[in-house]
Amino acid sequence: MIRNREAARECRRKRKEYVSDLETRIRVVERQNRIYSAELSVLKKIVSMSNPNALTEASNAGLTAGATFDLEIDIPMGGGGSGGGADQSSDEN
């Protein structure tokens, strides 16, 4: 019974660590998104100032402001908690 309690405690600790890692990753990605959005706005202004017809040409080429793109981000998870080797090694002890 004591081993079960300890295992449950360890499981809750790992889950808490995993959720904390996910929350950190979310903050990082949201910050990067804000930076990229600001950079995009600046670049659009530069392009429109250097070539007033650039945005119209981009629109005609199918690159409208409402266009969507699929973006895959691979952010490695640090530490244990990813369900990988760290969890398996603790089960062996």
RODREN-751061 format. One record per residue (C-alpha): x, y, z. Coordinates in steps of 0.1 Angstrom, whole numbers, plus 5000, padded with zeros to 4 digits. Example, Ala and Ser with C-alpha at 12.3 -4.5 7.8 and 13.67 -1.06 7.14 Angstrom:
RODREN-751061
   px   py   pz
 5123 4955 5078
 5137 4989 5071
end
This chain:
RODREN-751061
   px   py   pz
 5000 5000 5000
 5029 5023 5008
 5045 5016 4974
 5012 5024 4957
 5010 5058 4975
 5046 5066 4966
 5040 5056 4929
 5009 5078 4928
 5028 5107 4944
 5056 5103 4918
 5031 5101 4890
 5015 5134 4901
 5049 5150 4904
 5058 5140 4869
 5025 5152 4855
 5029 5185 4872
 5064 5189 4858
 5051 5179 4823
 5023 5205 4825
 5047 5231 4837
 5070 5224 4807
 5041 5227 4783
 5031 5260 4799
 5067 5273 4794
 5067 5261 4758
 5034 5280 4752
 5048 5312 4766
 5079 5309 4744
 5059 5302 4713
 5034 5330 4720
 5063 5354 4725
 5079 5343 4692
 5046 5348 4675
 5043 5384 4688
 5079 5391 4676
 5072 5376 4641
 5039 5395 4638
 5057 5427 4646
 5084 5419 4622
 5059 5411 4595
 5042 5444 4600
 5075 5463 4596
 5084 5443 4565
 5050 5450 4549
 5055 5487 4556
 5090 5486 4540
 5077 5468 4510
 5048 5491 4505
 5070 5521 4508
 5096 5508 4483
 5070 5496 4459
 5035 5509 4463
 5021 5482 4440
 5038 5454 4458
 5008 5445 4480
 4985 5446 4450
 5009 5423 4431
 5011 5400 4461
 4974 5399 4463
 4971 5390 4426
 4997 5362 4432
 4974 5347 4459
 4994 5361 4488
 4966 5380 4505
 4965 5391 4541
 4939 5364 4548
 4961 5336 4535
 4968 5308 4559
 4999 5286 4561
 5006 5254 4579
 5034 5258 4604
 5050 5229 4621
 5072 5237 4651
 5094 5211 4667
 5104 5222 4701
 5125 5196 4720
 5113 5190 4756
 5140 5193 4782
 5142 5170 4812
 5119 5140 4819
 5082 5141 4815
 5079 5136 4778
 5069 5100 4783
 5103 5089 4769
 5133 5075 4785
 5131 5094 4818
 5098 5077 4827
 5111 5043 4817
 5143 5045 4838
 5124 5053 4870
 5102 5023 4865
 5133 5000 4866
 5143 5011 4901
end
